[in-house]
Amino acid sequence: MVKKMCVLLMVIGFCGTLWSQRKGSQELGGGASFWTLSEKDTTRTNVELSGIWGHYLARDLIFEIEPRITLYMSDRSVEMTGLLLGGISKKLFDMAAYDRSSRSFWARKDQRSGAGIYGTVSGGIWLDRADDVNDVRIYSGPAVSIGLETRSQLGSLTFFRTRFYYSYLFPAPPLHDSARTIFAVMAGFSVLSRL
C-alpha cells in the first residue's frame, strides 16, 4: 500500500511540472503603480493599473490581452487614459541552467518558467479624453507595441514578470494631431488560473 501511494505521488508530482505547457492553460495577473507630488498648495497623483490575461497556445507561445488604465488627479481635475493591447508572446531564451548529467535534468527541463526571456508583439487601441472638462467624449485611435519580458517562477503557479515595452500611438484628430510614443517598464505578478 505504501509503495502504491509513493508511486502515485511521484506520478502526480511529475505531471505537475507539465500543467502550464498544455494547450488551453490560462494565466491572470496584473500590476499597479502610484505616485504623488506635492508642491506649495498643489497635489498631483498618478495611479496606473494594468491587467493581463494569457492563453497558452503552446508551451512557449501565449496569446495575451493587456488593459491599462491611468488616472491623473490634481486639485482641479481628474484625467483618465487607457490602452488595450492584444498580441503574441513567445519565449526567446530559456535562462535556466540545466545540468544534463544530473538525475533532475528531466524533471527540470519542462519547468513552466525558468528565468525565460519573452518577446511580445501586440496591437490595439488607445483611449483618451480632452483637457476640456465640458468635453465628455472619449477619443480613440490605433496602437502597436513591442516588448521584452522576463518571467520567473515564484511558486508552483505564480510568476513574477518584468516587461520593457515601446508603444506607438497613432494620431487621431482632433484630440491628437501627431503620433505619441510610450516607453515603460512594468513589474507585476500572474498566476495560472486554469490548468
C-alpha positions as CSV (number, residue, x, y, z in Angstrom):
1,M,0.0,0.0,0.0
2,V,2.8,2.4,0.9
3,K,4.6,1.6,-2.4
4,K,1.4,2.3,-4.4
5,M,1.0,5.7,-2.6
6,C,4.6,6.6,-3.3
7,V,4.3,5.8,-7.0
8,L,1.0,7.7,-7.2
9,L,2.6,10.8,-5.5
10,M,5.6,10.6,-7.9
11,V,3.3,10.5,-11.0
12,I,1.2,13.4,-9.7
13,G,4.4,15.4,-8.9
14,F,5.8,14.7,-12.4
15,C,2.5,15.7,-14.1
16,G,2.5,18.9,-12.1
17,T,5.6,20.1,-14.0
18,L,3.7,19.8,-17.3
19,W,0.5,21.7,-16.4
20,S,1.2,25.0,-18.0
21,Q,2.5,23.6,-21.2
22,R,-0.8,22.1,-22.0
23,K,-2.7,23.9,-24.8
24,G,-5.6,25.9,-23.2
25,S,-4.0,26.8,-19.9
26,Q,-4.7,30.4,-18.8
27,E,-2.9,32.9,-16.8
28,L,-4.2,36.0,-14.9
29,G,-2.3,38.8,-13.3
30,G,-1.5,42.5,-13.2
31,G,0.4,45.3,-11.6
32,A,-0.1,48.8,-10.2
33,S,1.9,52.0,-9.8
34,F,1.2,55.0,-7.6
35,W,3.0,58.3,-7.1
36,T,2.0,61.6,-5.6
37,L,3.7,65.0,-5.9
38,S,3.1,67.9,-3.5
39,E,4.3,71.4,-4.3
40,K,3.2,74.5,-2.4
41,D,-0.6,74.2,-2.2
42,T,-1.0,71.7,-5.1
43,T,-1.0,68.0,-5.1
44,R,-0.9,65.7,-8.2
45,T,-1.4,62.0,-8.0
46,N,-0.9,59.3,-10.7
47,V,-2.4,55.8,-10.4
48,E,-1.8,53.2,-13.1
49,L,-3.5,49.8,-13.1
50,S,-2.6,47.1,-15.6
51,G,-4.0,43.6,-16.0
52,I,-3.1,40.6,-18.1
53,W,-4.9,37.6,-19.4
54,G,-2.9,34.9,-21.2
55,H,-4.0,31.8,-23.1
56,Y,-1.3,29.2,-23.8
57,L,-1.3,28.2,-27.5
58,A,1.7,26.0,-26.9
59,R,4.3,25.7,-24.1
60,D,6.3,28.7,-25.2
61,L,3.6,30.6,-27.1
62,I,1.0,32.7,-25.3
63,F,-1.8,34.9,-26.6
64,E,-2.1,37.9,-24.2
65,I,-4.6,40.7,-23.7
66,E,-3.4,43.7,-21.6
67,P,-5.7,46.5,-20.5
68,R,-4.0,49.6,-18.8
69,I,-5.8,52.5,-17.2
70,T,-4.0,55.6,-15.9
71,L,-5.6,58.2,-13.7
72,Y,-4.0,61.7,-13.3
73,M,-5.6,63.5,-10.4
74,S,-5.0,67.1,-9.2
75,D,-6.8,69.6,-7.1
76,R,-8.7,70.9,-10.2
77,S,-9.3,67.9,-12.4
78,V,-9.2,64.1,-13.0
79,E,-7.9,62.8,-16.3
80,M,-8.1,59.2,-17.4
81,T,-6.3,57.4,-20.3
82,G,-6.4,53.8,-21.4
83,L,-4.6,51.4,-23.6
84,L,-5.9,48.0,-24.6
85,L,-3.4,45.7,-26.4
86,G,-3.7,42.1,-27.6
87,G,-0.8,40.1,-29.0
88,I,1.5,37.1,-29.0
89,S,4.3,36.4,-26.5
90,K,7.0,33.9,-27.5
91,K,9.8,32.6,-25.3
92,L,13.0,33.6,-27.0
93,F,15.6,32.3,-24.5
94,D,15.4,29.9,-21.6
95,M,17.8,31.1,-19.0
96,A,17.6,28.1,-16.7
97,A,20.9,26.4,-16.0
98,Y,20.4,22.7,-16.8
99,D,22.9,20.1,-15.7
100,R,22.4,17.5,-18.3
101,S,24.3,14.9,-16.4
102,S,22.2,15.0,-13.3
103,R,19.0,13.0,-12.5
104,S,17.0,16.2,-12.1
105,F,17.5,17.2,-15.7
106,W,14.4,15.5,-16.9
107,A,12.4,16.9,-14.0
108,R,13.5,20.5,-14.6
109,K,13.7,20.7,-18.4
110,D,9.9,21.2,-18.7
111,Q,9.6,23.8,-16.0
112,R,6.8,26.4,-16.5
113,S,9.3,29.2,-16.3
114,G,13.0,29.1,-15.7
115,A,14.1,32.7,-15.9
116,G,12.9,32.9,-19.6
117,I,13.0,36.0,-21.8
118,Y,9.9,36.5,-23.9
119,G,9.4,38.7,-26.9
120,T,5.9,40.3,-27.4
121,V,4.3,41.9,-30.4
122,S,0.8,43.4,-30.0
123,G,-1.7,45.8,-31.3
124,G,-4.8,47.5,-30.0
125,I,-6.4,50.9,-29.3
126,W,-5.7,53.9,-27.0
127,L,-8.4,55.8,-25.3
128,D,-8.2,59.4,-24.1
129,R,-10.3,62.4,-23.1
130,A,-9.8,66.1,-23.9
131,D,-8.4,68.5,-21.3
132,D,-11.7,70.5,-21.6
133,V,-13.9,69.4,-18.7
134,N,-17.0,70.2,-20.8
135,D,-16.0,67.7,-23.4
136,V,-17.2,64.3,-22.2
137,R,-16.3,62.4,-25.4
138,I,-13.8,59.6,-25.3
139,Y,-11.4,59.7,-28.2
140,S,-9.6,56.6,-29.5
141,G,-7.0,55.5,-32.1
142,P,-4.9,52.5,-33.1
143,A,-1.7,51.5,-31.2
144,V,1.1,49.0,-31.7
145,S,3.6,47.7,-29.2
146,I,6.7,45.6,-29.0
147,G,8.4,44.4,-25.8
148,L,10.8,42.2,-24.0
149,E,9.8,40.4,-20.8
150,T,11.5,38.4,-18.1
151,R,9.4,35.8,-16.3
152,S,10.5,33.9,-13.1
153,Q,8.5,31.3,-11.2
154,L,7.8,32.1,-7.6
155,G,5.7,29.1,-6.6
156,S,4.1,26.2,-8.3
157,L,1.5,28.5,-10.1
158,T,2.8,32.1,-9.6
159,F,5.1,34.2,-11.8
160,F,7.0,37.4,-11.3
161,R,7.0,39.4,-14.6
162,T,9.1,42.4,-15.7
163,R,8.4,43.9,-19.0
164,F,10.1,46.6,-21.1
165,Y,7.9,47.8,-23.9
166,Y,7.7,50.5,-26.5
167,S,4.3,51.6,-27.8
168,Y,3.4,53.7,-30.8
169,L,0.1,55.5,-30.6
170,F,-1.2,56.7,-33.9
171,P,-2.7,60.2,-34.3
172,A,-6.4,60.6,-34.2
173,P,-7.6,64.2,-34.8
174,P,-9.0,66.4,-33.4
175,L,-7.5,65.4,-30.0
176,H,-4.0,64.3,-31.1
177,D,-2.7,65.6,-34.5
178,S,0.6,63.8,-34.1
179,A,1.7,60.4,-33.1
180,R,2.8,59.7,-29.5
181,T,5.2,57.1,-28.1
182,I,5.5,55.4,-24.8
183,F,8.5,53.6,-23.3
184,A,7.7,51.9,-20.0
185,V,9.0,49.3,-17.5
186,M,6.3,47.3,-15.7
187,A,6.6,44.8,-12.9
188,G,3.8,42.6,-11.8
189,F,2.6,39.1,-10.9
190,S,0.5,36.5,-12.6
191,V,-1.0,33.1,-11.6
192,L,-2.1,30.1,-13.6
193,S,-5.9,30.3,-13.3
194,R,-6.7,27.3,-15.5
195,L,-4.6,24.3,-15.9
